[in-house]
Structures are given as C-alpha cells and as structure tokens.
Amino acid sequence: MAATAARKKHPKATPNSPRIGLYPGSFDPPTNGHLDIIRRATRVVNRLIVGVAINPGKDAMFTLEERIKIVEDEVRSINNGLAAKVEVRSLEGLLMHYARDVGAACIIRGLRAVTDFDYEFQMTGMNARIAPEIETVFLMASENHQFISSRLVKEVGILGGDISSFVSPRVARLLMKRIAERKAAKR
Ligand code: ADP
C-alpha cells in the first residue's frame, strides 16, 4: 500500500524528462565556492534545485528567507541563462525524501579537502540505503576555492578581516552589515 502510494507520488523519470539535481546546503552565506559548484552542476544536470536547509546551525547569520534570496540574487547576477536552470527552495526533513519529492536523479555535493571526505562518505552510504535510485555526484572544489567555507568566512568577517576574495561584493556587504548589527545589539 505504502509502496504504491510512493510510486504514484514519485513517477519514474523517462529518457525525455529533464535530469534534476539537488544541491543541498546551509548557504549561510553562499560563497564563491558554492557558486562555482552551482555553475558546474548545471553542466551535469538540466535543472538544479538548490535546497537551502531550514536549520543552518546555531551560528546562523541569516534567516532562511534571507539565505534563499541571497542565493537567488547571486545566481541571477552570474547570468540569466544560469538562473533559468536553477531554482532555489527551502529544504526541510530528510534529504533523500525531499530529493524524491522533487524528482531529483542525483544529489550534488562539493568536496574540498580530505576532511570533507569522511563525513560525505558516511552520509552517501546512508543516503544510498534510504534511496538507492538517487546517486550522489561529487564535484571537486576548484583550486582557488578549496579553503573557503561559510563558517570561516563568518569568523574572518567577525574579526574584521578582508572577505572579498571568498564571497561576492554583494554578499560581503550583507555579511559585514549583519555583523555590525549584531555587534551594535550586544552593546
Ligand atoms: P559550508 O560547509 O561552507 O558551511 P554548506 O553546508 O552550505 O557550506 O555546504 C553545502 C555543500 O557545498 C557541501 O557539499 C560542501 O562541501 C559544499 N561546499 C562548501 N564550500 C565549498 C567550496 N568552497 N568549494 C566546493 N564545495 C563547497
């Protein structure tokens, strides 16, 4: 019964249906590394859904709505052709259930250093058990983005460092503004 319902809800992709990829993350904030993965992922899939996690962790700088808007603006600023292929949505619940709901053929993940590997290896194994029909595709971080993480960008920004080579000028402005607001609120 449940299996029938699940099949009805998640129709099988036909050879003509677009290949949809799901790129999940916190994007708090999106960095040049994230945008590079988004750009490259659209060469692998016809349509990319960027799933912005509802719960980004306790050191979140931006709300869900803000993060969705920032990612949308970033994608649009790269070019309209890219924006036409990318949809930014909030991601709630179990990743693989969400992936099935949106009809994704694969999950896209970025790999930076070996430190990413261990976690990704475990997660991919678990996810493959949950939804074996959905592949996880890893894109290696580009050489100049390998050391960029949202967490470190926030840390550098909080300490007054220059973040301009890690995020776009728009994201840098928004992040520095938010950091200043937080500091002012603490006084
Ligand atoms: P972070 O790990 O920076 O906090 P997310 O949780 O939003 O960011 O990560 C979402 C996905 O993007 C993960 O697969 C992560 O490995 C990938 N990613 C993050 N930063 C980069 C980068 N600089 N280059 C390539 N992939 C990245």
Residues whose N, C-alpha, C, O or C-beta is under 5 A from the ligand:
A	BS01	ADP	P24 G25 S26 F27 G33 H34 I37 R109 G110 L111 A141 H145 Q146 I148 S149 S150 R151
